[in-house]
Amino acid sequence: MKQIKFNEMDYVAGHKGDSMKKGCRICLQWRRYALVLMLVTAINTAAYAENASNPLAAVNNTDVRLQYFDLGGSADRYDFWAADGAYMLTPKLKLKYELHYWSTDITGSRESGFESLHIKPIYFPEKLVGKLGEWKYKVAIGAELLVDFGHEEKGIGSGSNQIAPLVGVALVRGETVLVPLVQHFVEIDGPDVNTTAFRMIAIQSLPNKFWGKLDAKVPVEWNHDNEIPATVEMQLGKMFSSSFGLYADALFGVGKDRPYDWGIGIGVRFNY
């Protein structure tokens, strides 16, 4: 019978190699698990990101929108939002922007041109974030600069450059968001403007990445016999991915001072 020699060093070295191989396999498995966890977390974070239809949401987005308004009689207006978006400069400072292009026959003939540019920095004070019962809240303060492009003789715009400080609060409970806002507009130059706008936004997340929005605006024009050109906007949208969505608007003027009778709109959303 052939004698089998036992070499202790070879045995130890062999087992050390096996241990190292086993350790490498374990490390590789944990790396795979970590990668999967990171991907799932990223997907969930994107899926449950704040809705950009909330002006106080901490999101980066750009929307392109088109709205049609029946102004009463035979007059109408198309409002093309060449850009309606926001960018988070810091976690506490948001910059919102809008660029409007109008086409209207309010003067009796069809006229077109850029109407206004809106720049709106919004700040979220760290100490004004908390919880009231089941509602989470964050307070926002900011100001809006409205630059008019000077086409009022065409029935486009107001003819006034304006500044409008604002304060609002976002209230969140589950899939429901409420946003009361107050904003006061005054002219920098051009025709007089002295308007306080009260606004209430309600956003409800729906199944299959749909959402619904109700946006009620009640401006009071103090230097025009306290007229109240109130409006209501209803919106239904769907996010097809974390970065792309579509939505439709239905708009209604309210009361005797309404700025239009009714309107409809469509929008495309790009989150990034």
Secondary structure, 3 states (H helix, E strand, C coil): CCCCCCCHHHHHHHHHHHHHHHHHHHHHHHHHHHHHHHHHHHHHHHHCCCCCCCCCCCCCEEEEEEEEEEEECCEEEEEEEEEEEEEEEECCEEEEEEEEEEEECCCCCCEEEEEEEEEEEEECCHHHEEEECCEEEEEEEEEEEEEECCEHHHCECCCCEEEEEEEEEEEEECCEEEEEEEEEEEEEECCCCEEEEEEEEEEEEEHHHEEEEEEEEEEEECCCCCECCEEEEEEEEEECCCCEEEEEEEEEEECCCCCCCEEEEEEEEEEC
